């Protein structure tokens, strides 16, 4: 596939959870291809550091926002409207990981994880709708765990299955406006969240399940997000793109 370095020239993109990992890599990729990018995060210090790292001047608009708080999403969209007046791309990326036996999940943790991973995605998209240009693109960050059972992942996997279903339903609802909605399902991607969830001494055992023989990078996911958000994916809608080195589809020799 031949890529243009200006696929997103004059496009406005919103990336939630853009302070590190896949969100930050996606922001960098879209900036490299000409976009103006809005990044969000809950921590103002980390957000400012991410904007500085991206080093793109006023082409980066960093807005502190917690996706689990609808009022803050309203404020975010007001800020975007004031500055740009529209959105062409949304990468609903903000999320948290949680793992442990299903019997040990309490109501507080359930509400926290669903509040960020599902409610946050739902209302990010809902609140963005008035700003989305016709023929815009939405990409939701899901997970390989929606495709394959993982012991200890019941809560996390349920949230990711839910947001992938949103890709189906929002694609149907927004089709008349030409707005496409897809999800990406990363496998084991080396990000700060990955290292928090999987101790170093467990890496070798986890890697044995990956046909590609390596962990993915945030840039691997950013490449997929850029494709799905671009006109090159103009006939891809309501789909899930698994970026996992073969983890779901194949058993290593």
Backbone bond lengths (Angstrom), bond angles and torsions (degrees), N, CA, C in turn:
res aa  C-N    CA-C-N  psi(-1)  N-CA   C-N-CA  omega(-1)  CA-C   N-CA-C  phi
1 X - - - 1.458 - - 1.521 109.50 -
2 X 1.323 116.75 126.46 1.450 121.19 177.70 1.520 109.37 -85.41
3 X 1.304 117.20 127.11 1.456 121.35 -176.95 1.519 110.38 -106.69
4 X 1.321 115.51 137.32 1.451 121.12 173.93 1.516 108.33 -91.02
5 X 1.313 116.31 141.83 1.457 118.68 179.82 1.521 110.84 -78.84
6 X 1.331 117.01 -0.94 1.457 119.38 -178.19 1.526 112.05 -125.66
7 X 1.326 117.06 33.43 1.469 119.69 179.97 1.523 112.30 -60.06
8 X 1.340 116.34 -25.40 1.460 119.43 -176.10 1.528 112.71 -116.86
9 X 1.318 116.01 23.05 1.461 120.26 176.51 1.527 109.33 -57.57
10 X 1.338 115.93 131.34 1.469 123.23 179.80 1.531 113.43 65.37
11 X 1.331 117.85 16.02 1.462 121.55 176.50 1.531 109.48 -98.71
12 X 1.324 114.79 147.23 1.457 121.64 177.43 1.525 108.11 -109.99
13 X 1.333 116.72 123.60 1.466 121.33 -176.41 1.520 110.63 -121.24
14 X 1.318 115.93 138.29 1.464 123.04 173.67 1.514 108.84 -109.11
15 X 1.335 116.37 129.03 1.460 122.05 176.13 1.517 108.09 -125.76
16 X 1.318 116.83 111.88 1.463 119.65 176.49 1.524 108.48 -82.79
17 X 1.319 116.37 149.91 1.460 119.58 -176.47 1.514 110.42 63.18
18 X 1.322 116.42 46.39 1.457 120.43 -173.58 1.508 115.24 -95.78
19 X 1.320 117.96 16.44 1.468 119.53 -174.23 1.526 113.91 -87.62
20 X 1.326 118.02 -15.46 1.470 119.96 -178.44 1.518 109.14 -162.16
21 X 1.332 115.25 175.82 1.453 121.35 171.40 1.516 114.38 56.09
22 X 1.326 115.41 -135.49 1.455 121.29 -174.30 1.520 112.57 -65.74
23 X 1.326 117.03 -36.08 1.456 119.80 179.25 1.513 111.86 -64.91
24 X 1.330 116.43 -44.61 1.461 120.82 179.97 1.529 110.12 -66.20
25 X 1.328 117.68 -41.22 1.465 121.10 178.95 1.523 111.19 -64.08
26 X 1.332 116.89 -39.48 1.460 120.10 178.09 1.524 110.77 -66.25
27 X 1.325 116.57 -39.59 1.462 120.07 177.19 1.522 110.23 -60.06
28 X 1.326 116.41 -45.12 1.470 120.68 -179.85 1.529 110.79 -62.58
29 X 1.320 116.64 -41.91 1.459 120.62 -178.44 1.534 111.04 -64.76
30 X 1.320 117.16 -45.45 1.463 119.80 -179.26 1.527 111.42 -67.43
31 X 1.325 116.32 -37.09 1.464 119.60 175.20 1.525 110.75 -61.85
32 X 1.328 116.82 -43.31 1.463 121.43 179.74 1.521 111.40 -60.31
33 X 1.346 115.52 -26.58 1.462 119.27 -178.01 1.522 112.20 -101.97
34 X 1.330 117.27 17.64 1.457 120.17 168.62 1.505 117.99 104.19
35 X 1.340 118.22 -5.03 1.458 120.18 -176.47 1.523 112.57 -74.79
36 X 1.319 114.71 160.45 1.448 122.48 161.76 1.528 105.83 -100.83
37 X 1.316 116.97 132.85 1.461 120.47 -166.78 1.521 111.91 -124.76
38 X 1.316 114.67 132.08 1.459 122.44 172.20 1.521 107.04 -100.80
39 X 1.329 117.39 124.57 1.461 120.96 175.25 1.523 108.90 -115.58
40 X 1.318 115.30 146.16 1.461 120.20 178.07 1.522 110.29 -127.93
41 X 1.312 115.13 162.43 1.460 123.26 175.56 1.511 108.21 -172.82
42 X 1.314 115.76 161.24 1.466 119.72 -178.57 1.518 112.75 -81.68
43 X 1.338 116.42 -25.76 1.461 121.72 -174.53 1.527 109.15 -101.20
44 X 1.330 116.41 113.08 1.466 121.04 -176.07 1.526 111.83 -61.93
45 X 1.318 117.87 -37.73 1.464 120.38 -179.10 1.524 110.51 -64.89
46 X 1.322 116.59 -47.14 1.465 120.46 178.68 1.524 110.64 -65.67
47 X 1.316 117.23 -35.67 1.457 121.24 -179.91 1.526 110.72 -64.79
48 X 1.315 115.96 -46.34 1.463 119.72 179.10 1.525 111.19 -64.05
49 X 1.333 116.45 -37.39 1.468 120.33 178.31 1.527 110.96 -65.26
50 X 1.335 116.67 -38.70 1.463 120.49 178.47 1.518 110.99 -65.09
51 X 1.334 116.59 -43.38 1.461 120.41 178.85 1.525 110.73 -61.34
52 X 1.328 115.85 -40.32 1.466 119.81 178.73 1.526 110.58 -66.38
53 X 1.338 116.71 -40.49 1.462 120.44 179.59 1.522 111.62 -63.73
54 X 1.323 116.85 -37.29 1.458 120.28 179.69 1.523 111.74 -66.91
55 X 1.310 116.18 -28.63 1.470 122.07 169.75 1.535 111.99 52.31
56 X 1.337 115.52 49.54 1.465 119.75 -178.38 1.524 111.99 -120.37
57 X 1.327 116.77 17.53 1.454 120.35 176.19 1.511 112.61 60.28
58 X 1.336 115.89 -136.67 1.458 119.31 -175.95 1.522 113.13 -80.69
59 X 1.352 117.07 5.92 1.464 119.58 172.54 1.522 111.62 -79.90
60 X 1.332 117.28 -7.62 1.458 122.72 173.52 1.520 109.01 -111.87
61 X 1.316 116.54 129.07 1.462 123.24 178.34 1.524 106.82 -119.59
62 X 1.328 116.85 107.19 1.464 121.91 -176.72 1.532 109.12 -97.10
63 X 1.327 116.10 122.24 1.463 121.42 -177.20 1.525 108.87 -126.72
64 X 1.328 117.20 119.66 1.460 119.34 177.34 1.521 109.06 -69.07
65 X 1.325 116.33 125.26 1.457 120.36 -177.04 1.517 109.91 -159.14
66 X 1.322 116.15 139.17 1.463 123.42 176.76 1.514 107.58 -107.16
67 X 1.347 117.64 114.81 1.462 120.55 -175.07 1.518 112.80 -65.27
68 X 1.320 117.83 -19.51 1.464 120.49 179.85 1.529 112.16 -78.35
69 X 1.325 116.56 -8.03 1.467 121.31 179.83 1.524 108.77 -112.45
70 X 1.330 115.31 107.87 1.463 120.43 -174.37 1.521 111.40 -60.85
71 X 1.312 117.39 -35.77 1.461 119.87 179.67 1.530 110.60 -61.57
72 X 1.329 116.99 -34.90 1.462 119.71 179.01 1.529 111.14 -74.15
73 X 1.319 117.09 -29.32 1.461 119.42 173.82 1.527 110.58 -68.24
74 X 1.322 116.55 -37.61 1.465 119.93 174.54 1.526 110.70 -59.81
75 X 1.326 115.59 -44.17 1.468 120.25 179.42 1.523 111.17 -65.03
76 X 1.339 116.40 -38.47 1.463 120.96 178.00 1.523 110.74 -61.00
77 X 1.322 116.86 -48.20 1.464 120.02 -178.01 1.522 111.42 -66.28
78 X 1.323 117.36 -34.35 1.462 120.32 175.66 1.523 110.39 -62.42
79 X 1.340 116.07 -42.27 1.464 120.52 179.52 1.526 110.82 -64.93
80 X 1.324 117.06 -41.43 1.467 120.87 179.17 1.522 110.31 -65.95
81 X 1.321 116.12 -43.16 1.461 120.86 179.44 1.520 110.76 -60.45
82 X 1.325 116.13 -43.03 1.460 120.65 -179.33 1.516 111.90 -64.13
83 X 1.322 116.50 -37.84 1.470 120.30 -175.20 1.528 113.16 -86.19
84 X 1.349 116.72 -40.30 1.459 119.88 -172.86 1.534 114.39 -120.03
85 X 1.314 116.95 -30.77 1.456 120.03 179.94 1.509 115.45 82.75
86 X 1.338 117.22 -3.69 1.461 119.12 -179.54 1.527 109.97 -167.81
87 X 1.340 115.45 170.65 1.454 123.70 170.85 1.524 108.85 -133.96
88 X 1.335 116.07 142.09 1.456 121.15 176.96 1.521 112.24 -111.34
89 X 1.336 116.22 -24.12 1.471 121.88 -177.69 1.518 108.31 -140.62
90 X 1.326 116.34 136.46 1.468 121.75 170.15 1.523 107.99 -127.17
91 X 1.316 116.85 125.27 1.463 122.14 169.81 1.526 106.49 -110.27
92 X 1.336 115.37 100.69 1.463 121.59 179.83 1.521 107.57 -81.06
93 X 1.312 115.29 89.15 1.461 122.30 -168.29 1.517 113.47 -107.97
94 X 1.319 118.35 -26.80 1.467 121.04 -173.73 1.526 111.00 -57.65
95 X 1.328 115.73 132.09 1.454 119.91 178.98 1.505 110.80 -171.80
96 X 1.323 115.58 168.65 1.458 121.74 177.65 1.517 108.99 -128.22
97 X 1.322 115.50 153.45 1.466 121.14 177.23 1.521 108.88 -108.45
98 X 1.315 115.58 143.35 1.460 120.55 176.46 1.524 108.17 -149.09
99 X 1.307 116.68 134.27 1.460 120.65 -177.74 1.525 109.69 -138.36
100 X 1.316 115.66 144.10 1.453 121.95 179.90 1.510 109.64 161.34
101 X 1.327 117.80 165.40 1.456 121.04 -179.19 1.526 112.02 -56.48
102 X 1.319 116.23 139.45 1.461 120.63 -179.74 1.522 111.76 -57.57
103 X 1.324 116.90 -33.86 1.468 120.89 -177.99 1.525 112.54 -66.34
104 X 1.331 117.11 -16.64 1.466 120.17 -176.48 1.532 113.46 -100.29
105 X 1.340 117.52 -2.33 1.461 120.51 179.98 1.518 109.28 -76.34
106 X 1.331 116.33 125.23 1.461 119.21 177.80 1.527 110.11 -102.92
107 X 1.318 116.02 174.38 1.454 121.01 -174.78 1.524 111.98 -64.28
108 X 1.318 116.56 -36.62 1.463 120.19 -179.55 1.516 110.79 -62.14
109 X 1.343 116.68 -46.94 1.458 120.46 -179.97 1.527 110.79 -67.41
110 X 1.318 116.82 -40.12 1.464 120.65 177.27 1.520 110.49 -56.88
111 X 1.325 116.41 -49.88 1.463 120.55 -178.23 1.525 111.64 -65.80
112 X 1.327 117.11 -36.61 1.474 120.25 179.30 1.522 110.99 -63.47
113 X 1.335 116.27 -48.99 1.458 119.92 -174.98 1.526 111.23 -71.10
114 X 1.316 117.91 -43.84 1.456 119.40 176.33 1.530 111.16 -66.16
115 X 1.330 116.52 -32.57 1.461 119.61 179.23 1.506 113.06 -63.08
116 X 1.320 116.59 -38.35 1.473 120.66 179.70 1.520 110.66 -85.21
117 X 1.324 116.95 -51.34 1.468 121.02 -170.10 1.525 114.29 -76.11
118 X 1.327 117.75 -30.66 1.464 119.99 -177.51 1.529 111.08 -111.02
119 X 1.315 116.58 -58.15 1.468 119.40 178.35 1.523 110.59 -56.94
120 X 1.330 116.30 -41.59 1.455 120.13 -179.00 1.517 112.20 -62.28
121 X 1.328 117.25 -43.68 1.466 120.91 178.57 1.523 110.51 -66.56
122 X 1.325 115.90 -46.44 1.465 120.15 -177.33 1.523 111.08 -57.37
123 X 1.324 116.19 -50.26 1.459 118.62 -175.08 1.530 112.87 -79.09
124 X 1.331 117.69 -24.08 1.466 118.63 171.21 1.522 109.30 -59.35
125 X 1.318 116.29 -47.61 1.460 120.21 -179.21 1.525 110.84 -68.73
126 X 1.328 116.08 -45.58 1.469 118.68 -178.84 1.525 111.51 -58.47
127 X 1.320 116.18 -46.18 1.461 119.95 -177.25 1.526 112.18 -70.86
128 X 1.338 116.66 -24.20 1.464 120.10 178.91 1.521 112.70 -79.68
129 X 1.317 117.83 -17.11 1.462 120.63 -172.29 1.527 114.06 -53.96
130 X 1.331 119.95 -44.18 1.470 118.27 -179.77 1.524 113.60 -64.49
131 X 1.334 116.88 -22.30 1.459 120.81 -178.81 1.522 113.06 -92.68
132 X 1.315 117.12 -18.71 1.461 120.11 -174.57 1.523 111.07 -69.47
133 X 1.327 114.91 126.33 1.455 120.40 175.38 1.525 109.18 -70.57
134 X 1.327 116.24 153.28 1.458 119.20 171.78 1.526 108.64 -58.06
135 X 1.331 116.16 143.27 1.465 123.43 -178.17 1.530 112.89 69.01
136 X 1.319 116.46 20.94 1.464 121.09 174.08 1.526 109.57 -72.55
137 X 1.329 115.68 172.98 1.466 121.07 179.89 1.515 110.10 -131.67
138 X 1.324 115.48 137.40 1.462 122.81 176.16 1.522 107.71 -119.12
139 X 1.325 116.20 133.14 1.467 121.64 174.51 1.522 107.43 -124.78
140 X 1.314 116.41 130.61 1.459 122.89 -179.61 1.521 108.53 -109.03
141 X 1.328 116.79 136.58 1.464 119.84 176.82 1.519 109.33 -86.98
142 X 1.330 116.06 111.97 1.466 122.10 177.94 1.527 108.36 -104.25
143 X 1.326 118.71 -132.42 1.470 121.59 -178.62 1.521 109.72 -171.39
144 X 1.333 114.98 150.35 1.467 119.68 174.69 1.518 112.06 -58.42
145 X 1.329 117.62 -22.82 1.462 120.38 -176.14 1.523 113.27 -69.16
146 X 1.335 117.79 -10.83 1.459 118.39 175.32 1.527 110.56 -77.46
147 X 1.330 117.15 -13.73 1.457 122.23 -177.99 1.522 113.50 -102.11
148 X 1.323 117.97 -16.81 1.464 120.53 -173.54 1.515 109.30 -148.65
149 X 1.320 116.88 130.41 1.451 120.46 -177.18 1.518 112.55 -63.68
150 X 1.306 116.13 137.15 1.457 122.28 178.24 1.521 108.53 -130.36
151 X 1.329 116.60 115.47 1.458 120.06 178.56 1.523 109.48 -55.88
152 X 1.315 116.24 132.07 1.457 121.22 -178.82 1.511 113.75 87.54
153 X 1.332 116.45 -0.85 1.462 119.35 -176.83 1.513 114.24 -112.23
154 X 1.320 118.12 19.89 1.471 120.77 -173.47 1.525 112.53 -57.79
155 X 1.319 116.90 -48.09 1.464 120.13 -176.08 1.527 110.66 -68.13
156 X 1.326 116.40 -52.00 1.457 120.96 -179.42 1.528 111.25 -59.13
157 X 1.329 117.03 -46.80 1.461 121.40 -177.34 1.522 111.20 -62.82
158 X 1.318 117.14 -37.84 1.465 120.45 179.17 1.522 111.34 -62.40
159 X 1.331 116.69 -38.68 1.466 118.72 179.28 1.520 110.62 -67.54
160 X 1.319 117.22 -36.36 1.454 120.15 -177.52 1.529 111.39 -75.17
161 X 1.324 116.93 -33.97 1.464 119.68 173.22 1.524 109.86 -63.69
162 X 1.318 116.15 -38.24 1.462 120.17 -179.91 1.524 111.65 -63.81
163 X 1.326 117.07 -44.63 1.460 117.94 -176.67 1.520 112.08 -74.04
164 X 1.337 117.53 -28.65 1.457 117.40 173.36 1.518 110.23 -66.02
165 X 1.338 117.56 -38.07 1.456 119.58 176.49 1.528 110.70 -61.48
166 X 1.336 116.85 -32.94 1.462 119.33 175.84 1.525 111.08 -61.27
167 X 1.334 117.34 -32.59 1.461 119.64 176.76 1.529 110.28 -60.83
168 X 1.336 116.98 -40.53 1.463 120.33 176.67 1.528 111.17 -63.51
169 X 1.327 115.69 -52.94 1.450 119.59 -171.00 1.529 112.88 -72.63
170 X 1.328 117.12 -39.88 1.462 119.00 176.41 1.526 110.57 -67.51
171 X 1.330 117.84 -35.52 1.469 120.08 176.85 1.525 110.17 -59.39
172 X 1.322 116.56 -43.11 1.464 120.42 179.08 1.521 111.06 -65.44
173 X 1.319 116.06 -44.00 1.464 120.07 -175.32 1.521 112.75 -71.75
174 X 1.333 116.61 -34.24 1.462 120.09 -175.48 1.524 113.18 -96.84
175 X 1.324 116.69 -0.72 1.459 120.96 179.21 1.521 114.46 -52.76
176 X 1.329 119.11 -42.32 1.467 119.22 -179.56 1.527 114.11 -59.48
177 X 1.334 116.75 -20.95 1.465 119.80 177.45 1.537 111.96 -95.59
178 X 1.312 116.25 2.78 1.454 119.74 -178.70 1.514 113.49 73.97
179 X 1.328 117.11 13.69 1.466 121.18 179.89 1.523 108.91 -85.58
180 X 1.326 116.08 123.57 1.458 121.60 179.60 1.526 110.08 -96.38
181 X 1.333 115.25 143.81 1.459 120.80 179.87 1.526 108.76 -133.21
182 X 1.312 116.44 120.24 1.460 122.30 178.58 1.527 109.54 -133.93
183 X 1.307 116.00 169.22 1.462 119.89 174.28 1.520 109.88 -127.08
184 X 1.313 115.49 158.58 1.465 122.07 170.66 1.517 107.71 -116.17
185 X 1.326 115.63 143.27 1.462 120.65 178.66 1.522 109.39 -120.38
186 X 1.323 117.59 90.21 1.467 120.08 178.48 1.519 111.26 -67.79
187 X 1.339 114.80 147.10 1.457 120.95 171.14 1.513 109.72 -89.27
188 X 1.314 117.11 -133.35 1.458 120.71 178.71 1.541 108.57 -82.41
189 X 1.303 115.37 101.50 1.460 122.74 -176.66 1.522 108.60 -111.63
190 X 1.328 116.30 128.23 1.468 119.58 -178.04 1.526 110.92 -74.13
191 X 1.312 114.18 99.94 1.456 123.62 176.84 1.530 107.17 -135.18
192 X 1.324 117.81 169.46 1.472 118.88 175.42 1.530 112.21 -54.93
193 X 1.331 117.63 -38.17 1.460 120.86 179.67 1.531 111.13 -64.83
194 X 1.337 116.92 -38.79 1.461 121.85 177.64 1.528 109.99 -59.60
195 X 1.323 116.64 -46.31 1.459 119.98 -176.74 1.532 111.78 -71.15
196 X 1.317 117.30 -26.42 1.465 119.96 174.81 1.522 111.18 -71.01
197 X 1.337 116.11 -33.91 1.466 120.48 -174.62 1.521 113.53 -86.91
198 X 1.346 117.42 -29.89 1.465 120.90 -173.60 1.522 109.62 -124.80
199 X 1.325 117.96 111.44 1.469 120.18 -179.81 1.521 111.61 -64.41
200 X 1.315 115.79 154.01 1.461 121.64 -176.27 1.524 111.96 -56.54
201 X 1.315 116.99 -38.85 1.466 118.78 -177.09 1.526 112.97 -70.03
202 X 1.333 117.26 -7.93 1.465 120.45 177.08 1.524 112.12 -99.70
203 X 1.324 117.99 -5.42 1.459 120.75 -174.34 1.526 112.71 -60.85
204 X 1.316 117.61 -44.61 1.462 120.13 -176.45 1.518 111.28 -60.66
205 X 1.319 116.79 -42.98 1.456 120.52 -179.93 1.516 112.18 -65.46
206 X 1.330 116.74 -39.97 1.462 120.97 178.33 1.521 110.33 -65.45
207 X 1.314 116.30 -42.42 1.455 121.17 -176.29 1.522 112.13 -64.00
208 X 1.323 117.64 -26.24 1.462 120.91 179.92 1.524 112.32 -60.15
209 X 1.330 116.99 -21.42 1.468 120.42 -178.51 1.522 113.05 -89.14
210 X 1.332 117.39 -5.53 1.463 121.44 -174.62 1.530 109.85 -100.39
211 X 1.317 117.16 115.69 1.463 121.81 -176.46 1.525 111.86 -59.80
212 X 1.323 117.16 -36.55 1.461 120.72 -178.04 1.521 112.86 -66.93
213 X 1.322 116.81 -15.84 1.456 120.52 177.21 1.514 114.69 75.99
214 X 1.296 117.51 14.56 1.467 121.13 177.33 1.515 109.72 -151.43
215 X 1.310 116.24 160.22 1.454 120.76 170.62 1.525 108.47 -78.31
216 X 1.314 116.36 154.59 1.449 120.52 177.21 1.516 111.17 -78.81
217 X 1.307 115.18 166.28 1.453 121.73 176.33 1.520 109.25 -112.84
218 X 1.321 114.97 160.50 1.465 119.36 176.16 1.521 110.58 -59.95
219 X 1.317 116.37 -31.60 1.469 120.60 178.87 1.523 111.44 -67.34
220 X 1.332 118.14 -32.80 1.466 120.76 175.52 1.524 110.38 -58.22
221 X 1.318 115.63 -42.56 1.463 120.15 179.97 1.524 110.28 -72.05
222 X 1.326 116.96 -41.36 1.465 120.67 179.19 1.521 111.38 -58.28
223 X 1.334 116.70 -38.60 1.465 120.33 177.62 1.526 110.94 -59.37
224 X 1.327 116.23 -43.41 1.462 120.77 -179.18 1.519 111.29 -68.21
225 X 1.325 116.55 -40.66 1.465 120.47 178.41 1.524 109.95 -61.54
226 X 1.331 116.59 -44.62 1.459 120.34 -179.80 1.527 110.92 -61.96
227 X 1.326 116.63 -40.88 1.466 119.24 177.66 1.526 111.07 -61.29
228 X 1.334 116.96 -51.04 1.462 120.37 -176.63 1.521 112.10 -64.56
229 X 1.328 116.99 -29.11 1.465 120.90 -179.58 1.520 112.27 -83.04
230 X 1.326 117.70 -11.11 1.456 121.71 -174.03 1.521 112.01 -93.97
231 X 1.328 115.15 167.51 1.459 120.51 177.57 1.525 111.94 -67.22
232 X 1.327 117.62 -16.73 1.460 120.70 177.11 1.525 111.74 -65.33
233 X 1.327 116.69 -19.54 1.465 121.56 177.28 1.532 110.78 -107.32
234 X 1.320 116.13 31.27 1.466 120.11 -173.60 1.530 113.78 -63.34
235 X 1.343 117.31 -18.67 1.465 120.00 179.04 1.529 111.49 -112.82
236 X 1.321 115.81 20.26 1.464 121.77 176.41 1.524 106.95 -108.66
237 X 1.310 116.61 117.67 1.463 119.55 -173.65 1.524 110.59 -150.98
238 X 1.324 116.44 135.65 1.458 121.35 178.37 1.518 113.47 71.13
239 X 1.335 117.11 21.19 1.459 121.65 -174.33 1.529 111.58 -107.03
240 X 1.329 114.21 167.11 1.459 121.18 173.91 1.520 108.51 -122.73
241 X 1.312 117.16 123.73 1.462 122.35 178.96 1.521 108.31 -101.90
242 X 1.342 115.67 114.61 1.457 121.53 -177.15 1.523 109.33 -87.75
243 X 1.314 116.32 123.74 1.468 122.40 -178.30 1.518 107.06 -118.11
244 X 1.317 116.64 83.72 1.465 119.52 -167.39 1.524 114.23 -140.28
245 X 1.334 118.95 10.36 1.458 120.22 179.91 1.511 114.11 63.83
246 X 1.337 117.10 19.77 1.470 121.04 178.52 1.516 114.73 94.93
247 X 1.318 117.84 6.84 1.466 122.04 -175.66 1.520 112.71 -56.40
248 X 1.318 117.46 -45.18 1.463 121.28 -176.89 1.521 112.08 -79.24
249 X 1.334 116.59 -39.24 1.463 120.35 -166.79 1.520 115.09 -90.38
250 X 1.331 118.47 -20.20 1.468 119.53 -170.80 1.520 111.62 -141.24
251 X 1.323 115.07 154.26 1.458 122.14 176.14 1.512 108.42 -105.94
252 X 1.327 118.10 125.02 1.480 120.06 -178.67 1.513 112.29 -58.27
253 X 1.334 116.44 147.47 1.456 121.39 177.88 1.525 109.55 -66.42
